[in-house]
Amino acid sequence: MIFAAQSSEIPSFGKKAVTLNGKALLLVNVKGEFFACDNECPHQGSPMTAGIVMDGTISCPRHGYRFDLRTGSCADVPAFTLKLYPTELRGEELFVEIS
């Protein structure tokens, strides 16, 4: 696992864009549960940094497609899946597994 950020850098329902090993990721905090996903919508590549986090999902800012942060599945178009990465919180440090 690779160190990604301090948990305090990502407020609840907040996001933080990072690049780990050359890969653009988005870190998301949902009430103290942390997620990591590609920072690009699988539909047309729109940056997810402007997406809205709500009810365990993140929506694409371009077309509003909603992606489940636990599974990556898209509620609006099942053919699209957002790539997720395992996270681990060690104290205040957030780590991400990039495979």
C-alpha positions in Angstrom: 0.0 0.0 0.0 1.1 3.6 -0.7 0.7 6.6 1.5 -1.9 8.9 -0.1 -2.9 11.6 2.4 -3.5 12.6 5.9 -7.2 11.9 6.8 -7.5 15.4 8.1 -6.9 16.7 4.5 -10.2 15.2 3.4 -13.3 16.5 5.2 -16.5 14.5 5.5 -18.1 14.4 2.1 -15.0 15.9 0.7 -12.5 14.9 -2.0 -8.8 15.2 -2.7 -7.1 14.5 -6.0 -3.8 12.8 -5.8 -1.3 11.1 -8.2 0.1 7.8 -7.0 2.7 6.0 -9.2 1.6 8.1 -12.1 -2.1 7.3 -11.7 -4.6 10.1 -11.1 -6.9 9.1 -8.2 -9.6 10.8 -6.2 -9.8 10.2 -2.4 -13.3 10.5 -0.9 -14.4 10.7 2.7 -18.0 9.6 3.5 -18.5 10.2 7.3 -15.0 8.8 8.1 -15.1 6.0 5.6 -12.5 6.5 2.9 -12.6 5.5 -0.7 -10.2 5.8 -3.6 -11.3 5.8 -7.3 -10.0 6.8 -10.7 -10.3 10.6 -11.1 -11.9 10.1 -14.4 -15.4 9.1 -15.4 -15.5 5.9 -17.3 -18.0 7.4 -19.7 -16.2 10.3 -21.3 -13.2 10.9 -19.0 -14.6 13.9 -17.1 -12.6 14.7 -13.9 -14.5 13.4 -10.9 -13.1 16.1 -8.7 -16.1 18.2 -9.4 -18.5 15.3 -8.7 -21.1 15.5 -5.9 -20.7 13.0 -3.0 -24.0 11.9 -1.6 -25.5 8.8 0.0 -22.4 6.7 -0.7 -22.2 7.7 -4.3 -20.2 10.1 -6.4 -21.8 11.7 -9.5 -20.0 12.6 -12.7 -20.1 16.4 -13.1 -20.7 16.2 -16.9 -23.7 13.9 -17.2 -24.7 13.2 -13.6 -24.1 9.4 -13.7 -24.0 8.1 -10.1 -21.3 5.6 -9.1 -21.5 3.5 -5.9 -18.3 4.2 -3.9 -18.3 0.6 -2.5 -18.7 -1.3 -5.7 -18.0 1.2 -8.6 -21.3 0.3 -10.3 -23.3 2.9 -12.1 -26.9 3.2 -11.0 -27.8 5.1 -14.3 -25.9 3.1 -16.9 -24.9 -0.4 -15.7 -22.4 -0.7 -18.5 -20.1 1.8 -16.8 -18.0 1.0 -13.8 -15.8 3.3 -11.8 -12.5 1.7 -10.9 -12.0 1.6 -7.1 -8.9 0.9 -5.1 -8.7 -0.6 -1.6 -7.9 1.9 1.2 -6.5 1.5 4.7 -6.5 4.1 7.5 -3.5 3.8 9.8 -4.0 6.3 12.5 -4.3 9.6 10.6 -2.6 8.3 7.5 -4.6 7.0 4.5 -3.0 4.4 2.3 -4.2 3.1 -1.1 -3.5 -0.2 -2.8 -2.6 0.3 -6.5 -2.6 -2.9 -8.5 
